[in-house]
Amino acid sequence: MMSPKQISDDRGSPHFRHTPFQIIHLIGNFFRIWSVYSMYRYLNQTGAPVVLFLFCCLVPSSIIFLILQKPWKGRALSNQQIVPSLINGVITALYFILWGKGLKSCGPLRAILSEYSGAVLGVLSGVLYGRRGHVWKKVGGLIAMLVALFFLSQGWATSTLSPFSSKDSTEIKEEEVLTEQALGLMGMMIPVFAGILSALRRVIARRVSLKNQQKKRLHAITITSATCFLFPVAMWDLIIGSSSGKTSELPFSAWAFLSTIVFGIILIFYVDNIAEERLHMVFSSPKHLMVAVLGFGIFEATSLERSKKDSSLKSEDPSNGILGNDFDTSPILPI
């Protein structure tokens, strides 16, 4: 039987103190992955423009960040902090564009895992400019990451296209084959470049901000800057789409917009900030990747139960033609 002193020592240990933050980190990544799947479903089912959708999500997100952080209050920010934050907004806007395009073309799994391709920059810098010790380990890690990206491009991340799959081809549905087809290296370049831009914007944010509170205030400026730079691209996409006869309207779906704004943009920033400050876990670390994969596994496990419920509902009422959607969309509204 443990004595009260041993219990108090366990509670005072760093592992015990970090447990609540680890739980928050896992839950936050789970909701973020959920929002990614909701966004992917919405874009595929409605055919809405990616850039226009992201712009409509960034506008309220930037307003919320400005209200929460109030960068105009407190100690004045220097030009050496504001100017790089504005430039970082351009990088963030390019990241959202490439990541949204990659999500629609490659699917959620490849888009989520490709975000960690920015770790290639860290390994390259370590090999070229770091200490000469353990060079072969760094080179081996770089080769392993490049091989993993090649496997993703060939569809080995999905069970039906894995060379070790035990499923028979007759058991695979035609719809799954279409969505899980091999993209090739060129098809993977869009989310890979998005992952590199994501790593670059995180490095700039860490270099510019000296304190945690300054980082949050500067992030509000960065998101606002990204929204401003994304505005002409969204308008151009809207004009080109309407002139070419493509879909230039944005159907409204409360869950798709709210999940992307709350979980995909706002909450995930504070969750990653907690992981970096409290758990000393940067985005490209193996622990962060493990948490993301664990969150993805939890989502897949729960989605299996949701699919069973959906199939049972369809069998009970086959005449209903809109049961295949996971969210309801109002009539198409022009923008």
N, C-alpha and C positions, 0 to 999 in steps of 0.2 A: 504493500500500500504506500502511495506517494505521500510524503509529508507536505504540509502547507508551504514550506520553504521551497521545495522542489517545484511545486505548481507555480509559485510566483516567479521562480527563475525561468521556467518554460515560457510563461507569458511574457517575460521581459526579454526573451531571446529575439534576435532579428527576424528569424523565420516566422515566429508567431505574430510579430508586429506587421510583417509584410503580407500575411495571409489575406486580410480584407482588401488590400490594394490588388493582389493577384486575382481575387474574385471579381472585383470591379473591372479589371482589365479583360478578363475572359468574357464577362457578360457584355461589356461594351463592344468587343470584337464580334460577338455573336449577333448583336443587333445590327452592327454595321454590315455583316455578311447578309443578313436578312434584307436590309435595304438595297444591297447590290442586286440580289435576286429579284426583288420587287421592281427595281428600275429596269432590269433586263427584260422581265416579262412585259412590263408596260411598253417599252420601246418596240418589242417584237410584235405585240398584239395590235398596237395602234399605228405603228409606222411613223410615230412622231419624230421630228428632227431632234437629233441628239444635242446639238449645241444650244438650240432654243430651250430645250428642257432643262439643261444644266444652268443656263442663264436665269431662267425663272426660279430655280432653286437657290442660286447664289444671291439673288437680290434680297430676299428675306433673311438669308443667313448672314449677309454682311450687316444688315440693319440690327439683327440680334447681337452680333459680336460688338458692334459699336455701342449699343445700349449697355451691354454687360461690362465691357472693359473701359469705356470712356477714355480713349487715348488722349483727348484734349485736357483731361484733368490730371492732377498730381504733378510730379516732377516733369519739366519740359523735356521732350525728346529732342536729341540733337539731329542735325542734318546727316551726320554719319550713320544714323540709325534709320531715319525716314527714307532717304533716297534708296539705300539697298532694299528696304521693305517694299517700296514702289516697284523697283525692278523685279523683286521676287514675285510681285503680283503678276507681271507678264509671264514669268516662268510657270506660275500656278495656273494661269489661264490656259497656256499651252498644254500643261499637264492634264487639265480637265477635258480639253478637246480630244487629245490623243487617247486618254483613258476611256472616255465615253465611246469613241469610235471603236476602240479595241474591245470594249465590253459587248457592243452590239455584234461585232463580227466574229469574235473568238469565244464568247460565252463567259459566264461568271467565274468558273474555276480557273481558266487560263488567265483571265484579267486580274484576279486576286493574287495568284501566285507570281505573275509577272511583275507585280509591284515590287517584289523583292529583288528584281534584277539590278536595282540600283546598288546592291552590295558589290557588284562587279567593279564599280568605281573605287570602292574602298579597298578591295583586294589589289587592284591595279596600282593604286597609290602606295599601298604597303609594299608591293614588290619593287616598284620603281624608286620610291623616295624613302621608304622605311628602313629599318635596321636590316642588316644582311643576314641576321640569324633566322634559321628556319625558312629559308627561301623556298625550298622544295615543297614544304607544307603549304605555303601560300600559293605557289604555282599549281599544286595539286588541287587545292580548293577552288581556284579559278577554273581549272579544266572541268571539275565536277559540276560547277554552276553552269558552264556553257553546255555540257552534256545534258543537264537537266532541262535547260531551255530548248534544246533540240528535241528531247522526248515530249515536251509540251507541244511543240509545233507539229509533231507527228501524231498527236492524239493519244499518247501513251498514258496520259493522266486520267483518261476515262476507261472504265472497265471493258467496254465493248471493243475498243481499239488497242488494248494492251496486248502485247505478244504472249503474255502469260494468262490470258483470259480463258476460262473453262466453259464459257457460254458457246452454244452452237449458233451458227449464223442464222438458222431458221427461227431462233428464239428472240432475235433482235427485231424490234419494231422498225418500220421504215422511217418513222419520225425521229427516232433516236439516231439512226444512221445519218440522217441529214444534219442533225444538230451536233453530232460528235465526229464529223469527218475531219481528216487530217488537213491542217491549214497550210503547212509548209513554213519554211523559215521566213519568207517575206510576209506572210500573214501574221506572224508573231512579232514582227518588228514594231508595229504600232504600240501594243501594250508594253513591250520591252523599253522603247524610248520613253513611254509614259512613266515607267518605273525609274528610269535614270533621271528624268526631270523631277520626280517626286523626291529622290534622294538629294538632288541638287538644291531644291528649295528648302529642305530640312537643314542641310548644312549651312546655307546662308542665314536661316533663322537663328541657328545656334551661335553663329559667329557674330551676328549683329547684336543680339540681346545678351546682356551680362547677367541679368537676374530673371527669375521666373515671371514676376509680375510684368516686367518690360517685354518679355516674350509674348505674353498674352495681349498686351496693348498693341505691339507691333504686328501680331497676327491679324488683329482686326483691321489694321491699315492694309495688310497684304491681301486679305479677302476682298476688301472694298476696291482695291486697285485691280484685282483680277476680274471683278464684276464689271468695272468700267472698261477694261480692255476686251472683255468678252462681248460687250454690247454691240460693237460694229460687226463682229463676226456672226453673231446671232441674227442681226438684221440682214446681213448679206445672205446668210443661209435661208432666211425667210423670203427674201426677194427672188433669189435664184430658184428656190423650190416652187414658188407661185408662178414664175415665168416659164419654167420647164414642165409644168403640169404635175409635179410631184406633190406629195402631201405637205402642206405648209401650215396646217392647223394643229393646234395642241389640245387634244382631248383632256379633260380634267379628271384626275383620279386622286382622291384625297389621300389614300394610303401611299401611292407612289411618290407624291410630292412631299408629304409629311415625313415619311421614313427617310427619304434622301436628305431632307433638310435637317431633321433632328438627329438621326442616327449616323447618316453618311457624311455629314459635314461638321455639325456642331459638337455632338457628343464625342465622336471619335477623336477630335482634337484634344479635348480635356482628358480623355482616357489615355491617349498616347503621352500626354504631358505628365500624367500621374506615373505612368510606367517609366518614363525617362527620369523624373525627379526622385521618385520614391523607390522604385525598383532598380534603377540604373540599367534600364533595358531600352536600348535604341531600337529604331524601327527595323533595321536590317540585321538584327542579332538573331542567332538561332532560336533563342527562347521566344522572341516575338513571333517568329515563323511557326514555332510549335503551337503557340496559343491560337494563331490564325487557323492552322490546320485543325486543331481541336474544336474551335468554333464552327468550322466548316463541317466537321464530322457530326457535331450536335445538330446542325441545321439539316443535314442529310437524313439523320435518324428521325427527326421530327417530321420532315417532309414525307417520309414513307408513311407515317400514320395519317398525314393530311391527304395523301393520294388515295389511301384506302377509303377514307371517309368520302372523298369526292367520287370515287368509283361506285360506292354503295348508293350515293345520292343519284348518280346517273342511271343506275340500274332500276331504281325506284321510279324515277320520272324521266323516261327517255325523250319525252316530247319537249322538254325544256332545252332550248338551244344555247343558252348563255351560261350553263353551269361550268363550262370549261374555263372560265375566267376566274382568277383568284382575287379580282377586285372589280368593283363596278365603276364604269366610266359614264359620266353624264354625256348628253348630246355634244357633238363636236362643236367647240367654240372657236371662232376665228380670233386670231391675235392681231 
